[in-house]
Structures are given as structure tokens and as C-alpha cells.
Amino acid sequence: GRCIYGESRIVLFVSAVPCLSGCTPQSAGSASTPTGALAPGSDTYKGWLFKWTNYLKGYQRRWFVLSNGLLSYYRTQAEMAHTCRGTINLATAHIDTEDACNIVLSSGGRTYHLKASTEVERQRWVTALELAKAKAIRMMNDQSGDEEPTTQSDRSEGIQGTLKTLISKLDDLGTCNDLIAKHGAALQRSLSELEALRVPVEGGEKVKGVNERATLFRITSNAMINACRDFLDLAETHSRRWQRALQYEREQRIHLEETIEQLAKQHNSLERAWREAPTLSANTPIGSERLQKGEASDEDEDTEYFDAMEESPAFITVTATENTQHRSVSPCGLYSTLSLRKELQPLRRRRSHIPDKPNYSLNLWSIMKNCIGKELSKIPMPVNFNEPLSMLQRLTEDLEYHELLDKAARCENSLEQLCLVAAFSVSSYSTTVHRTAKPFNPLLGETYELDRLEDFGYRSLCEQVHTETEINDNIRLRQRHTQTHTGKYSMCAIHLQFHSSGNHYVWRKVTSTVHNIIVGKLWIDQSGDIEIVNHRTKETCQLKFSPYSYFSREVPRKVTGVVSDSGGQAHYILSGTWDDKIESSRIVQSSKGGSGSEGKQKTVYQTLSPKLLWKKYPLPDNAENMYFFSSLALTLNEPEDGVGLTDSRLRPDQRLMEAGRWDEANSEKQRLEEKQRAVRRRREAEATDALDDGKTVREGGRAGWRKRMNAITGETNFVYKGGYWEAKDSQDWNMCTEIF
């Protein structure tokens, strides 16, 4: 009864002699004899049959039991008390015959080959199986039709189920009729042969054959009579139900026609009123629908238990008792400034698509030949490896789920706020799962602004290595990216401050790894640990990004975490994936469990059911041909009036690439890189001369940023001190140098 792999189907052969009414008990030692007679009308039919197992063992003798529409088999009769080798649901099975002794059952994508020892046995089994199948179908339909259907679809399904049952009964009648005709003809032939016999011995064998056929004829006749009785009973039972259903459908149709007529009149009235009213212009803000999609509803407080490894906080959380509804929140992160307003009115309708990515072939060998003997920083890499966004714009995508920070700002409980901050930190990776192309490296002095102040209440300003974001004068988020001489970026600590509460969170990002750069399909993985610390309360969140493994059974891109208070006691479990969602579960109780794989003791957390903190937005239509950009990413490079002269939207190479003119984009990219190298050489010479003269050399970006040492991390930060937004209001861009 086990599954044998290597074939396109699973095969069983059965040889059994079941006992219907009229069977005579015989020796159980023979595979072709019944084990006992059953009373007429019994639902159980059993006996020995042969089942095909595999090509090594062939047919094997098995004990089969047919009961309540299920055909089960065992190795021995004694196994019925403890071990069933397999069960076939006849309600969904197809019954067929191959030859005089074989039966073929197909169910659930599997095919079972069964074999009886004689044709009479086979026919008894076929009759029993067909009747059991019809009864199982009828019982299934009767169960679904016990109660009056409450909806139109339920009523329709009930009628359809009844009709199917009646059709099945008619099929049973047809089958029994064919069997009666067949066995009647055989009986007639046998009787004719009996009359012509002269030898007594031969007459005895013929008489035995006649008796077997007569018995089979009687069984089939009884089955046909029972099927007819069931058919009539079923028709009478459902006739009144059909009348009520039809009457209800008539009433519903009349009501629907009246409703449609009323709606048509209302539609005409509204259309006239709209034509007579003054024209109104109001665009729906992009992302307003997202705030509703991200809502999480409270669930029942079903207590669950989870094992927690001490070293790897791979935990799962469940809904807490508090009636808190969390919206998805998006990342703010770079050195930039953001602000929020209560009344948000969209200024413009943002674009929802860009030109499709052209299918340009790339000759890696020609690129490698041009790289021989050159410094890595001077190798002109074609735009084929890029996406039409700069690094500054890519960093601004951390604001995709900015509403998470809005939600966190309203939290009075600092531990709940930390859960939302952790979800926000994870959400910044969600756009990277399909984004294998690299962004354009920012030029020296390049800036990027994302002004959504009137739309969503925030704005962000980025300059080559600095970003700062402020939200509603209450939230400030800073990131700094340091560029080395090889062109690589290293991430300094990320700072998030809530001014009203004084909570100051600091964390660093995990490692992003690009696989199959040389051969194969590119894919990105995030791995490592993140520790988010609230330096006011000393509360922490330990997040673990599990690296992908071909041999792991864990969910890919898994993220787990634990939120603890200043004393190290765990209060929340975080779980999810960095490309889909994050949930939180409040811990009710914790206890020490058994030892782990490394001999260390595990902690078992009892938690409530999980609440959704963050859920990724679906990608726009045709995203695969638009560099897999999110809805926000599609708007980042959209031309906009009034931006600074150094804004990334004005980069000619990036603009040409987005338009699909990659050859021109490559030429323009090489020109800008050569121009930047010349500027860097000039500045280095000026710095050397200044040092020789004993003058101070100003580091970092423009006058809008000031350099300071962070008291918490000990790192050097550049803090935005103002100037850009004022220059934008007055459209005085004297502070900007010409870089394009």
C-alpha cells in the first residue's frame, strides 16, 4: 500500500471476494472465497483481493473493506484494529475494468489496479463499488442540502447537486439493466447447453455454471430494484424543495428588476445634477488607498507557543489584547528633512509608468578587454548594469512606507513604538528583491529632493553622502553613506528621533549580497543582524535576517526578532519576511525549554496571535518591463519644476537611459565621469595649497550641512542646518555649482 515512485501513476491490483446477501461462507484461506456472509442491506462489503504493488513484488494479497463509500485495505484482517494501508474515496473515484478479473480505480490523481480470482468475484465487486459510489455521492449531496439554501448561489448549487444525484441513479439503473441483459443471455445459453447434454459428468459442471449465473442475476436484479426505490424516494423528497426554490427565484427576479429600475432613475438624476453643478478638480493622492490596505484587524486571542533559540531570535508573534490597528509605515532614511501636515491635498497626479526597458545585448568580453591595465575607478561601466535612478533617489525609497513612522509617533507605549520602528527598518529592503541593477553613482555636489509636503506631509533632501528627513516637526531620520576611493559605500549608523517623547533610535543596516554576478541569473539576498536601540529607555530590538540556503526548510527571506525592555525581558516577538510583511506578537509568558542543537537551553515563549505591522504594496502592472520599480520609484525621476540645478532629475545620462536611448546615455555618462574626475583633481590641488598656507579645509557638502561628532555612536555626522528649501522658495540657486 505504499507509494512507489518512478512511474507516472500508482498501480494497485486487487483480488477479493466480498460478501453480499446470499453469499455462502467458505474457507478464508483461498483468495477467491468470501470470509463471511452479511445480512441483506448491509453497507459493509469485504474480502480478499490482490493489489499491484511494484514490479519486484507484483500482486500482493490484501484484505479489502468497503464501508460508507470508502474502500480501505490491510495486509491482514488483524490489521483492521490498528493499521490501515490506504483508503479510496469512491465519491470521487472512477471505476473501470480491464479484463475478466481486473478492476481499475482512479482517484485523486492515482490509479489503483485490483484483481479478482474469477469473473464472478470481479462482477460482485464492481456491482458493490458502483452502488457504494452512488450512495456516497447521494449522501454528500444530501448533507449539503439538509438545510434550506440561504443564498442564490447555495440554492443553485443544491439543485445542481440533486440533479447530479438523479443522473447518477439513472446511470446505476442503466448499468444494472445492461448487466441483467448480459447475464440473462448467458443464462439462456447455459440452459440451452444443459438441455443438449448427454454425459452426466459434463452435466454437473454446466449445472454449477448455471447456478453461479443465476445467483449473479438475482443479485443484480435486487440492486436494480433498490436503485429504483432510491430514485423515487429522492425525487419525492426534493420536489417540494424545487417548487419553493423556483418560487423564490421568481420573486428575486421581480425584486431585482424593480431595483434596477430605481437605480436607473437615480443615475439619471445624479447625472443631471452633476452636469448642472460647477466643475470640481480634485485628484486622489497617490498612496491613499495603501493606508487602508495596510490596516490590521484584531483577531481572537488564541494562545500559541513558540520555541525561541537564544542566539537566533527567530520568533513569531500573535495578536495582542490591545485594540490597536497598525497601518503600514514607510522608511525615512538618509540625511534629509521631512514635515507633516494634518490636512493633505494632492498637488498633482504622479505618473504610473515609464518607457519599457529596451532589450540591449551586453558583450562582457569587450568590456573586460577595455578594463585591462586601468584603475577600477576609471573603468567606464555601461548603463546596461544600471537602472535609471541615482543612489540618492534609491535611498529616498526608504520613505515608501512613511506612514509607519506616523503611526509610531502616535504610540504612547515605547515598546509598541519600537515594534513599528523595527517594521520600518525591514520595509526598506522590500524593493530590492527584484532590483538587481545598480543605481547611478551620485556626482560630487549632486542633490535630490522629494517634496511630498502637501501630499503626504513629508519632504526629504539628499546630497551625495548626506540625507536627513523630518516629519511633522516631531520625527527626524538621518543616514550617512561614506564613499571610499574604490567607489564602495559603507553605511554609518541610522538615527531616528521622536522629539515629543525624546526617544532616539539608532541602528545599522544588514549586508546586501548580489549572487551570480559572473554566471547565472542575478539575485539579491539580505543577511545579518540588526540591533535597534532606544537610547532614552535602553529598550532594544534584535532582528535576524536569515541568509538563503538551498538546504534550509525555512521560509526564504525570513526575518525574526525580539523586542526587550531595559532589563532584557522580552515583550514582543517579530516575524515575517523582508519582501512581504512583518507581524508582532505580544509575549504572555516565557519559560526555559529543552536543549538546542548546540547544547544551549532554549526559551519557550507563549504569545498571543500576531498583528500585522507592515505589508508590502503590490508592484504596478508591467513592473517587470520597468526595472521592477515600485509605485513610488516610478515617480522619483519624474520631471518637476523648481528643483535645484544639481537635482538628480536633471542628470542627462540618467534621463537618456530612462527614455531608452542607451547609446547616447553611455556617451553622456562617460563625459560626466571625466568631468567629475577633473573637478576632484582641482579640489585636491586646492586643498593641498590651503594646507601649505595653514588654512582650514572645509570637508563634506555645502554650507547647508554642518559637521559634528555624535555623542551616542562617536561617529561624524553631517546635520542639515537649512538653506535649500529657502532657496527653492525664492528660486535663488546661486548656491548650486554647475555639475551636469
C-alpha positions in Angstrom: 0.0 0.0 0.0 3.0 2.4 -0.1 3.7 4.9 -2.9 6.1 3.6 -5.4 8.0 6.3 -7.3 9.4 6.1 -10.7 6.1 5.5 -12.5 3.7 8.0 -13.9 1.0 6.6 -11.8 0.5 4.4 -8.7 -0.9 1.0 -9.5 -2.8 -1.5 -7.4 -4.3 -4.9 -8.3 -7.0 -6.4 -6.0 -8.5 -9.8 -5.8 -11.2 -10.2 -3.3 -14.4 -12.0 -2.7 -16.8 -9.7 -0.8 -20.0 -11.0 0.8 -23.3 -9.6 -0.2 -26.6 -11.1 0.8 -26.8 -14.6 -0.5 -23.0 -15.4 -0.2 -22.1 -18.7 1.5 -19.2 -18.8 4.0 -16.2 -20.6 2.7 -12.6 -21.1 3.7 -10.7 -17.9 4.3 -7.5 -19.5 3.1 -8.4 -19.0 -0.5 -8.1 -15.7 -2.1 -11.1 -16.3 -4.2 -13.6 -17.1 -1.4 -15.6 -14.8 0.8 -14.9 -14.7 4.6 -18.5 -14.5 5.7 -22.0 -13.7 4.7 -23.6 -10.4 5.6 -27.2 -9.6 6.2 -29.2 -8.2 3.3 -29.0 -4.4 3.1 -25.6 -4.2 4.9 -23.4 -1.3 4.0 -20.2 -3.2 4.5 -18.6 -5.5 1.9 -15.2 -7.1 2.5 -12.9 -9.9 1.3 -9.5 -10.8 0.0 -8.3 -9.2 -3.2 -4.9 -8.9 -4.9 -3.3 -5.4 -5.3 -0.5 -4.5 -7.6 2.5 -3.1 -5.5 5.5 -2.8 -7.8 7.5 -4.7 -10.4 9.5 -6.6 -7.8 6.7 -7.9 -5.7 3.9 -7.8 -8.3 0.4 -8.7 -7.0 0.1 -8.9 -3.2 -2.9 -10.3 -1.3 -4.7 -7.7 0.7 -7.9 -7.6 2.8 -10.3 -5.0 1.4 -13.2 -3.5 3.3 -15.9 -1.4 1.6 -17.9 0.7 4.1 -19.7 4.1 3.9 -18.4 4.9 0.5 -14.7 4.2 1.4 -12.6 1.3 0.2 -9.8 0.5 2.7 -7.3 -2.2 2.5 -5.0 -4.0 5.0 -2.3 -6.6 4.8 -4.2 -8.9 7.1 -7.6 -8.9 8.8 -5.9 -8.4 12.2 -4.5 -5.0 10.9 -8.0 -3.6 10.8 -7.7 -2.9 14.5 -4.6 -0.6 14.2 -3.1 0.0 10.7 -4.9 0.9 7.5 -2.7 0.7 4.4 -4.8 3.0 2.3 -8.3 4.4 1.7 -10.0 5.3 -1.6 -13.0 7.7 -1.5 -15.4 6.3 -4.0 -17.4 9.5 -4.2 -14.6 10.9 -6.4 -13.3 7.7 -7.9 -13.7 6.4 -11.4 -14.4 2.6 -11.7 -13.3 0.7 -14.8 -12.5 -2.9 -15.9 -9.6 -4.1 -17.9 -10.3 -7.8 -18.4 -12.3 -10.7 -16.9 -10.8 -10.3 -13.4 -9.2 -6.8 -13.1 -10.7 -3.6 -11.7 -9.2 -0.2 -12.1 -9.9 2.6 -9.7 -8.8 6.2 -10.3 -9.0 8.7 -7.5 -7.1 11.9 -6.6 -4.6 11.6 -9.4 -3.7 8.0 -8.5 -4.7 4.8 -10.3 -5.2 1.6 -8.4 -5.2 -1.8 -10.2 -7.1 -4.5 -8.4 -7.5 -8.1 -9.4 -10.1 -10.8 -8.5 -9.6 -14.5 -9.0 -12.7 -15.1 -11.0 -15.1 -13.2 -13.3 -17.9 -13.7 -10.9 -15.9 -12.2 -8.0 -14.9 -9.3 -10.2 -18.5 -8.6 -11.1 -19.6 -8.7 -7.5 -17.0 -6.2 -6.6 -17.9 -3.9 -9.5 -21.6 -4.0 -8.5 -20.8 -3.3 -4.9 -18.4 -0.5 -5.8 -20.8 1.2 -8.2 -23.6 1.1 -5.7 -21.3 2.4 -2.9 -20.2 5.2 -5.1 -23.7 6.2 -5.9 -24.7 6.1 -2.3 -21.6 8.2 -1.3 -22.5 10.8 -3.8 -26.1 10.9 -2.7 -25.0 11.2 1.0 -22.6 14.0 0.1 -25.4 15.9 -1.7 -27.9 15.2 1.0 -25.6 16.7 3.6 -25.1 19.8 1.7 -28.9 20.1 1.1 -30.2 19.3 4.6 -30.7 23.0 5.3 -32.6 25.3 3.0 -30.2 27.3 0.9 -29.9 30.9 2.2 -28.4 32.5 -0.9 -29.0 32.3 -4.6 -25.7 30.5 -5.2 -26.5 28.0 -2.4 -29.9 27.3 -3.9 -28.4 26.8 -7.4 -25.7 24.5 -6.1 -28.3 22.5 -4.1 -30.4 22.0 -7.2 -27.4 21.1 -9.3 -26.3 18.6 -6.7 -29.7 16.9 -6.6 -29.7 16.7 -10.4 -26.3 15.1 -10.4 -27.5 12.6 -7.9 -30.5 11.7 -10.0 -28.3 11.4 -13.1 -26.1 9.1 -11.0 -29.1 7.0 -10.1 -30.1 6.8 -13.7 -26.6 5.6 -14.6 -27.0 2.9 -11.9 -30.2 1.8 -13.5 -28.6 1.7 -16.9 -25.7 -0.3 -15.6 -27.9 -2.8 -13.8 -30.1 -3.1 -16.9 -27.1 -3.9 -19.0 -25.9 -6.5 -16.5 -29.3 -8.1 -16.4 -29.4 -8.3 -20.2 -25.9 -9.7 -20.3 -26.4 -12.3 -17.6 -29.8 -13.1 -18.8 -28.4 -14.0 -22.2 -25.6 -16.1 -20.6 -28.2 -17.9 -18.5 -30.3 -18.6 -21.6 -27.3 -20.0 -23.4 -26.4 -22.2 -20.4 -29.8 -23.6 -20.2 -29.8 -24.4 -23.9 -26.5 -26.2 -23.5 -27.8 -28.1 -20.4 -30.7 -29.4 -22.5 -28.3 -30.8 -25.1 -26.1 -32.6 -22.6 -25.9 -36.4 -22.5 -22.8 -37.1 -20.3 -23.6 -36.9 -16.5 -20.2 -35.5 -15.5 -20.3 -32.7 -18.0 -23.9 -32.0 -17.0 -22.7 -31.5 -13.4 -20.2 -28.8 -14.4 -22.7 -27.0 -16.6 -25.3 -27.0 -13.8 -22.7 -25.4 -11.5 -22.1 -22.7 -14.0 -25.9 -22.1 -14.4 -26.2 -21.8 -10.6 -23.4 -19.1 -10.4 -25.0 -17.1 -13.2 -28.4 -17.4 -11.6 -27.0 -16.1 -8.3 -25.3 -13.2 -10.0 -28.5 -12.4 -12.0 -30.5 -12.4 -8.7 -28.0 -10.0 -7.0 -28.1 -7.6 -10.0 -31.8 -7.7 -10.1 -32.1 -6.8 -6.4 -29.6 -4.0 -6.8 -31.6 -2.6 -9.7 -34.8 -2.7 -7.6 -33.1 -0.9 -4.7 -31.8 1.8 -7.1 -35.3 2.3 -8.5 -36.7 2.7 -5.0 -34.0 5.2 -4.0 -34.6 7.2 -7.2 -38.3 7.5 -6.4 -37.7 8.5 -2.8 -35.2 11.1 -3.8 -37.5 12.6 -6.4 -40.3 12.9 -3.9 -38.1 14.4 -1.2 -36.8 17.2 -3.5 -39.9 18.0 -5.5 -41.3 20.4 -2.9 -37.9 22.0 -2.4 -37.6 22.7 -6.1 -41.0 24.3 -6.1 -40.0 26.6 -3.2 -36.7 27.4 -4.9 -38.3 28.3 -8.2 -40.9 30.5 -6.5 -38.1 32.3 -4.6 -36.2 32.8 -7.8 -39.3 34.4 -9.4 -39.7 36.8 -6.5 -36.0 37.6 -6.6 -36.1 38.3 -10.3 -39.1 40.7 -9.9 -37.3 42.4 -7.0 -34.1 42.8 -9.0 -36.0 44.3 -11.9 -37.6 46.8 -9.6 -34.2 47.7 -8.0 -32.6 48.1 -11.4 -35.3 50.5 -12.5 -34.9 52.6 -9.3 -31.1 52.7 -9.8 -31.5 53.8 -13.4 -33.8 56.7 -12.3 -31.3 57.7 -9.5 -28.4 57.5 -12.0 -30.2 59.9 -14.4 -30.9 62.3 -11.6 -27.3 62.3 -10.4 -26.1 62.7 -14.0 -28.3 65.8 -14.4 -27.2 67.2 -11.1 -23.5 66.7 -12.0 -23.9 68.5 -15.3 -25.6 71.4 -13.6 -23.0 71.7 -10.8 -19.8 73.7 -11.2 -16.7 71.7 -12.2 -14.6 70.4 -9.3 -10.9 69.4 -9.7 -9.5 67.1 -7.0 -7.0 64.4 -7.6 -6.8 61.4 -5.3 -3.4 61.4 -3.6 -1.2 58.5 -4.5 -1.0 56.1 -1.7 -4.3 57.0 0.0 -5.5 53.5 -0.9 -2.4 52.0 0.6 -3.3 53.3 4.0 -6.4 51.2 4.0 -4.8 48.1 2.6 -2.2 48.1 5.4 -4.8 48.2 8.2 -4.6 45.2 10.5 -7.7 43.9 12.3 -7.7 42.4 15.8 -8.1 38.7 15.9 -9.1 36.2 18.6 -6.7 35.8 21.4 -5.7 32.2 20.6 -2.8 31.4 22.8 0.1 29.8 20.9 3.6 28.6 21.9 6.9 29.2 20.2 10.4 27.9 20.7 13.0 30.7 20.8 16.7 30.0 20.2 18.8 32.2 22.5 21.3 33.1 19.8 19.0 33.3 16.8 15.9 35.3 17.6 13.7 33.5 15.1 10.4 34.2 16.8 6.8 34.5 15.8 4.2 36.8 17.4 0.5 36.8 17.8 -2.3 39.4 18.2 -2.2 41.3 21.5 -5.3 42.2 23.5 -5.0 45.9 22.9 -7.3 47.2 20.3 -4.6 48.8 18.2 -4.8 49.0 14.5 -1.5 49.4 12.7 -1.0 50.8 9.3 1.9 50.1 7.1 4.7 52.6 7.5 7.4 53.6 5.1 11.1 54.2 5.5 12.7 57.6 6.0 16.3 57.4 5.8 19.2 59.4 4.6 20.3 62.8 5.7 17.1 64.7 4.6 14.3 66.8 6.1 10.6 65.8 6.3 7.5 67.6 7.6 3.9 66.5 8.0 0.6 68.5 7.9 -2.8 67.3 9.1 -4.8 68.4 6.0 -3.2 66.9 2.9 -4.3 67.9 -0.5 -2.5 66.4 -3.6 -0.8 68.9 -5.8 -0.6 66.7 -8.9 -1.2 63.3 -10.2 2.0 61.4 -10.4 3.0 59.2 -13.3 2.4 55.4 -13.0 4.7 54.2 -15.8 7.9 54.8 -17.6 9.2 53.6 -21.0 9.8 49.9 -21.2 13.3 48.7 -20.7 14.9 48.1 -24.1 16.4 44.7 -24.8 20.1 45.5 -25.3 22.6 42.7 -25.5 25.8 43.1 -23.5 29.2 41.9 -24.6 31.1 41.2 -21.4 34.3 40.3 -23.2 34.6 43.6 -24.9 34.2 45.3 -21.5 36.8 43.1 -19.9 39.3 43.9 -22.8 38.8 47.6 -22.2 39.5 47.2 -18.5 43.0 45.7 -18.9 45.6 48.0 -17.3 43.1 50.6 -16.0 42.3 51.6 -12.4 38.9 50.3 -11.2 37.6 53.8 -10.5 38.4 54.8 -14.1 36.6 52.0 -15.9 33.6 53.3 -17.8 30.8 50.8 -17.0 27.9 50.9 -19.5 24.4 51.8 -18.3 23.4 48.2 -19.1 24.2 47.4 -15.5 22.2 50.4 -14.2 18.6 51.4 -13.5 17.5 54.9 -14.4 17.7 56.2 -10.8 20.6 57.7 -8.8 21.8 56.4 -5.5 20.2 59.4 -3.8 16.9 58.6 -5.3 17.3 54.9 -4.4 18.0 55.9 -0.8 14.8 58.1 -0.8 12.8 54.9 -1.5 13.2 54.2 2.2 10.2 56.6 2.5 8.0 54.1 0.7 6.3 53.2 3.9 6.5 56.6 5.7 3.2 56.1 7.4 4.8 53.5 9.8 6.7 56.4 11.4 3.5 58.4 11.6 1.9 55.5 13.5 5.0 55.1 15.7 4.8 58.8 16.6 1.3 58.4 18.0 2.3 55.4 20.2 2.3 56.1 23.9 3.9 52.8 24.7 7.6 52.9 23.8 7.8 49.1 23.2 5.0 49.2 20.7 6.7 52.2 19.1 9.9 50.1 18.9 7.9 47.3 17.1 6.8 49.8 14.4 10.3 51.2 14.1 11.6 47.7 13.5 9.0 47.0 10.9 10.0 50.3 9.2 13.7 49.2 9.2 12.7 46.0 7.5 10.4 47.6 4.9 13.3 49.5 3.3 14.5 46.1 1.9 11.2 45.2 0.2 12.0 46.9 -3.1 15.3 45.1 -3.5 14.0 41.6 -4.1 13.8 42.0 -7.9 16.1 45.1 -8.3 19.4 43.6 -9.4 20.5 46.6 -11.4 22.7 49.2 -9.7 21.7 52.9 -9.4 23.9 55.7 -10.9 26.6 56.8 -8.5 25.9 60.4 -7.5 28.2 63.1 -8.7 30.1 65.4 -6.4 27.6 68.0 -5.3 24.6 66.2 -6.7 21.3 66.6 -4.7 17.9 65.2 -4.7 14.7 66.4 -3.1 11.5 64.5 -2.6 8.8 67.1 -1.7 5.6 65.4 -0.7 4.7 68.0 2.0 1.3 68.9 0.6 0.5 65.4 -0.5 1.6 63.2 2.4 3.2 65.7 4.9 6.9 64.9 4.4 9.8 66.1 2.4 13.4 64.8 2.1 16.7 66.3 0.9 19.7 64.3 0.0 23.2 65.3 -1.0 25.9 62.9 -2.2 26.7 61.4 1.2 24.1 63.0 3.5 20.4 62.6 4.0 18.1 64.0 6.6 14.3 63.6 6.9 11.9 65.4 9.2 8.2 64.6 9.7 5.7 66.9 11.3 8.4 68.7 13.3 8.5 65.6 15.5 10.4 62.9 13.7 13.9 63.2 12.3 15.7 60.5 10.5 19.4 60.7 9.5 21.6 58.5 7.4 25.1 58.9 6.2 26.9 57.0 3.5 30.6 57.3 3.2 32.2 56.7 -0.3 35.7 55.2 -0.5 38.2 55.8 -3.3 37.1 52.5 -4.8 33.5 53.6 -5.2 32.1 51.4 -2.5 29.6 52.7 0.1 29.7 52.0 3.8 26.7 52.6 6.0 27.1 54.6 9.2 24.5 54.4 11.9 20.9 55.4 11.2 19.4 57.8 13.7 15.6 58.2 14.3 14.4 60.8 16.8 10.9 61.5 18.1 11.1 65.0 19.6 7.9 64.9 21.6 8.9 61.8 23.6 12.7 62.1 23.3 13.0 58.6 22.0 16.2 58.3 20.0 16.6 55.1 18.0 19.9 54.0 16.4 20.6 51.0 14.1 22.7 49.9 11.2 21.6 48.0 8.0 22.4 44.4 7.2 24.6 43.1 4.4 23.2 43.0 0.9 24.7 40.3 -1.3 24.3 40.0 -5.1 24.7 36.5 -6.3 25.6 35.1 -9.8 27.4 38.3 -11.0 29.5 36.3 -13.5 27.3 33.4 -14.4 23.6 32.7 -13.9 20.6 34.8 -13.0 21.3 37.7 -10.7 19.5 37.7 -7.3 19.9 39.6 -4.1 19.8 38.4 -0.5 19.8 40.3 2.8 21.5 38.6 5.8 22.9 39.6 9.2 21.7 41.0 12.4 20.2 44.4 13.3 20.1 45.8 16.8 17.8 48.8 17.2 18.4 50.6 20.5 16.2 53.3 22.1 18.9 55.3 23.9 16.4 57.1 26.1 14.8 54.0 27.6 17.6 51.4 26.8 15.0 49.2 25.2 16.2 47.0 22.3 15.1 45.0 19.3 17.2 42.2 18.0 16.4 41.4 14.3 17.9 38.5 12.4 17.8 38.3 8.6 18.3 34.6 7.8 20.5 34.0 4.7 19.1 32.0 1.9 20.2 28.3 1.8 19.4 25.7 -0.7 19.2 23.1 2.0 17.1 25.0 4.5 13.5 24.3 5.1 12.9 27.8 6.4 10.8 30.3 4.6 13.1 32.3 2.2 14.0 35.9 3.2 12.9 35.2 6.8 13.2 37.9 9.4 12.7 37.2 13.1 13.2 39.5 16.2 12.6 40.0 19.9 11.7 43.4 21.5 13.0 43.6 25.1 12.9 46.2 27.8 15.9 47.8 29.6 16.2 44.7 31.9 16.4 42.3 29.0 12.9 40.8 29.4 11.2 40.0 26.1 7.8 41.6 25.5 7.2 41.1 21.7 8.1 38.7 19.0 8.5 39.9 15.4 8.3 37.5 12.4 7.9 37.7 8.7 9.9 38.2 5.6 11.7 41.3 4.3 10.0 41.1 0.9 6.4 40.7 2.1 5.3 41.5 5.7 6.2 41.8 9.4 3.9 40.8 12.3 4.2 41.3 16.0 3.1 39.0 18.8 2.9 40.0 22.5 4.6 37.6 24.8 2.3 36.4 27.6 4.8 34.0 29.3 8.3 32.7 28.8 10.0 29.6 30.2 13.1 27.6 29.7 12.7 24.6 27.4 15.0 21.7 26.3 18.5 21.9 24.9 19.0 23.1 21.3 21.2 21.5 18.6 24.3 23.2 20.1 23.5 22.1 23.7 22.2 25.5 24.8 18.9 25.8 26.6 16.0 27.2 24.5 13.5 29.7 25.7 9.8 28.9 25.0 7.6 31.9 24.5 3.9 31.8 24.9 2.4 34.5 22.8 -0.9 35.9 21.6 -1.9 35.7 17.9 0.0 38.0 15.6 -0.9 41.5 14.4 0.2 42.8 11.1 2.6 45.8 11.3 3.7 46.1 7.7 2.6 44.6 4.4 4.4 45.2 1.1 2.4 47.0 -1.6 1.9 45.1 -4.9 4.1 46.1 -7.8 2.5 48.1 -10.6 1.3 46.4 -13.7 4.1 45.7 -16.2 6.7 46.2 -13.5 8.9 43.5 -15.0 9.5 45.7 -18.0 10.0 48.9 -15.9 13.0 47.7 -13.9 10.6 46.3 -11.2 10.1 49.8 -9.9 7.5 50.3 -7.1 4.8 52.9 -7.4 7.0 55.4 -5.5 10.1 54.6 -7.6 8.2 55.3 -10.8 7.7 58.9 -9.7 11.2 59.6 -8.3 12.7 60.6 -11.7 9.6 62.4 -13.0 10.5 65.9 -14.2 9.5 68.6 -11.8 9.7 72.4 -12.0 11.5 74.4 -9.4 14.0 71.8 -8.2 17.7 72.6 -7.6 20.1 72.8 -10.6 22.0 69.9 -9.1 19.0 67.6 -8.7 19.2 64.0 -9.9 16.2 64.5 -12.2 18.4 66.8 -14.4 21.2 64.2 -15.0 21.4 63.9 -18.8 22.8 60.3 -18.8 20.1 59.0 -16.5 17.4 60.9 -18.4 18.6 59.3 -21.7 18.6 55.9 -20.2 15.1 56.2 -18.9 14.0 57.2 -22.5 15.6 54.0 -23.9 18.5 55.9 -25.7 21.2 53.8 -24.1 24.0 54.5 -26.6 23.6 58.3 -26.0 23.4 57.6 -22.3 26.7 55.7 -22.3 28.4 58.6 -24.0 26.9 61.2 -21.7 27.8 59.1 -18.6 31.5 58.9 -19.7 31.6 62.6 -20.2 30.2 63.3 -16.7 32.6 60.9 -15.1 35.6 62.6 -16.8 34.3 66.0 -15.8 33.9 64.8 -12.2 37.5 63.5 -12.1 38.8 66.8 -13.3 36.8 68.6 -10.6 38.1 66.2 -7.9 41.7 66.8 -9.1 41.3 70.5 -8.9 39.8 70.4 -5.4 42.6 68.1 -4.2 45.1 70.6 -5.5 43.3 73.5 -3.8 43.2 71.6 -0.6 46.9 70.8 -0.8 47.6 74.5 -1.4 45.4 75.5 1.5 47.2 73.2 3.9 50.5 74.5 2.8 49.3 78.0 3.6 48.0 76.9 7.0 44.3 77.4 6.1 41.4 75.2 7.2 39.9 72.9 4.6 36.2 72.6 4.6 35.0 69.0 4.4 31.7 67.4 3.3 29.0 69.1 1.4 27.6 72.6 1.1 27.1 75.3 3.5 23.7 73.8 4.3 25.3 71.0 6.2 27.4 71.2 9.4 29.8 68.5 10.7 29.5 67.3 14.2 30.5 64.3 16.4 27.6 62.2 17.5 27.6 61.7 21.3 25.9 58.3 21.1 27.9 56.5 18.4 31.0 58.5 18.3 30.7 58.9 14.6 31.0 62.0 12.5 27.6 63.2 11.2 26.6 66.0 8.8 23.5 67.7 10.1 21.3 69.8 7.8 21.2 73.4 9.1 19.0 75.0 6.5 19.1 76.9 3.2 17.9 74.6 0.5 14.1 75.0 0.9 14.5 78.7 1.4 16.4 78.9 -1.9 13.7 76.8 -3.6 11.0 79.2 -2.4 12.9 82.2 -3.8 14.3 80.2 -6.8 17.7 81.6 -6.0 20.2 78.8 -6.9 23.4 80.7 -6.6 24.5 78.1 -4.0 24.5 75.4 -6.7 27.5 74.7 -8.8 27.2 73.5 -12.4 27.9 69.8 -12.3 26.0 68.5 -15.4 
